[in-house]
Amino acid sequence: MILASSLMFIQCTSEAIPGTAGIDGTNGLDGADGLNGVGVQECVACHSNTHRDAIYDAFALSQHAEGATVAYAGGRDSCSRCHSNEGYVNFITGKTAVAIANPTAISCTTCHNKHSSFDFVNDGNDLALRNIGPTPLDLTDVGYVIDYGNKSNVCVSCHQPRSKAPVDADNDGLYLQANSRFYPHYGGQSTMLEGIQGAVIANGSTPIPAAGSAAHRTGASCTACHMGASTDGGEAGLHTFNASFSAPICKTCHTAVPTEVAGLAADMATLHDKLFELGLIAEDGSTLKQTELIPFKTAQALWNYKTVEEDHSHGVHNPNYAKALIKNALEAVN
């Protein structure tokens, strides 16, 4: 009886029992038809092959596109954030820096991701940059934040030093320079433009300008000079990232290469020869490890030489600051 009743229960509940269909709901009101093409032009202005092809061609001429140092991202955790597409995306999205198994070179999607707003008329075109906010010097001084107030902020993420000027920890006037990488690394452009983190040599006769006071810091920007419209046959400006003296921002003040850097190259050459004579650098300028203590001021002079050299702007980023670093360094080694 138990078995029979269970079979009846299953049979009764497993078959669908048809019911009467309900009454149809009331149709909603038709929406107003949109106007064909309105608003689309704003997107097409950038998202079209005509616009993008020129960007691709320019970017192909840049050092960012070369990928010559992308291998560093595959072998060193700390290098991945700036030497590969994947490493930078990891970093900017808050993930821990790790070596990348199959790193690829910097590309469009390294710096660009999604628009913050599509209301381009009122909010402006944000260019879908991954980082547009103030950027801290997180590798050397996380409390110091650089804010250009524009899309140049994204440049600071990588173009900042990895180490700071030497410190005389025991205040004995001596220093052991035991590192062949005795320099701010190759990305010190932001701090050179800001006018900070060079070695301030005691009693140097050339005053150090106030931080943030350089004309190129207050009246220009990374993108204005390095991505401006170019009349240089496409070899500079735009997405080549090569500075163009024909960019509009440059022509407002300069008719040729800035004369403010006059004398710096000669001083750099003199300082190079002196540091080479002291056995602190090789002939090609690379730093040499020391096994004995050297005068602390000499270590500072070496740091300043490498700071200006590794900036690669030949002083143009911040002429007065660069010249002050080198002139005081020359006094120290002499």
Sequence and secondary structure as in RCSB ss.txt:
>XXXX:A:sequence
MILASSLMFIQCTSEAIPGTAGIDGTNGLDGADGLNGVGVQECVACHSNTHRDAIYDAFALSQHAEGATVAYAGG
RDSCSRCHSNEGYVNFITGKTAVAIANPTAISCTTCHNKHSSFDFVNDGNDLALRNIGPTPLDLTDVGYVIDYGN
KSNVCVSCHQPRSKAPVDADNDGLYLQANSRFYPHYGGQSTMLEGIQGAVIANGSTPIPAAGSAAHRTGASCTAC
HMGASTDGGEAGLHTFNASFSAPICKTCHTAVPTEVAGLAADMATLHDKLFELGLIAEDGSTLKQTELIPFKTAQ
ALWNYKTVEEDHSHGVHNPNYAKALIKNALEAVN
>XXXX:A:secstr
 HHHHHHHHHHHHHS                    TTTTHHHHHTTSSHHHHHHHHHHHTTSHHHH TTTTHHHH
 GGGHHHH HHHHHHHHTT      SS     HHHHB   S S HHHH   TTBS  S EEETTTEEEEEE  SS
TTHHHHTTSS SS     TT SSEE    S  SS S THHHHHHT SS   TT SS    TT  HHHHS  HHHH
HSS   STTSSSGGG    TTSHHHHTT SSS GGGTTHHHHHHHHHHHHHHTTSB TTS B   SS EEHHHHH
HHHHHHHHHHH STTTTSHHHHHHHHHHHHHHH 
